[in-house]
Amino acid sequence: MTQLTLDEAQKLVDDWIKTKGVRYFNELTNMALLVEEVGELARIIARKYGEQSFKEGETDHDPAPEMADILFVLICLANQTGVNLTEALLQSIDKKTKRDSNRHHRNSKLL
């Protein structure tokens, strides 16, 4: 299996857009596409792990392609807006650690 850092993923998507995709869709279009892809993932999760059932004949039960589509569009948005996802993720984890490091251990709903 190939390993890919977030920085490498951002470059890979940028290279793909520039060579195969002609140009980035604008940010508003990509935001709408991101929401659409999240909805497609939600549909699979609701049916595979939730109470809903698949329609007769539906065979697409794998959430991985939808997660990959979400990641692709999210990376597009990050590239367009100048966000380094590695830095952003590390900052998010640091924020959550400072804010929530003990909170979840005290949550009786999780014990």
C-alpha positions, 0 to 999 in steps of 0.5 A: 500500500502506498503511503501519502502525507497530506502535503504530498496529497495536496501536491498530487491533487494540484498536479492532477487539476493542472494536467487533467482537470483544466482548472479548479472549480471555483470555491463555491462550486467545490463547497457544494460538491463537498456537501454533495459527497458528504451526503453520498457518504451519509446515505451509505452509512445510514443504510450500512450502520444505521436503521435504514435499508438499501433499496432492492438491487443497490450494490454500492455499499462501500464508504471508501470511494465516497470518503476519497471523493470528500478528501479530494474536494476538501484538498481542492478547497485547501489548495484554493484557499492557501490552507496547509492541511498538515499544519491545520490538522496539527493545530486542530489536534493541539486545540482539542488536546488543550480543551478536551484532554480530560473532558471525555474521560469524565463523560459518563455517557462514554464509560 
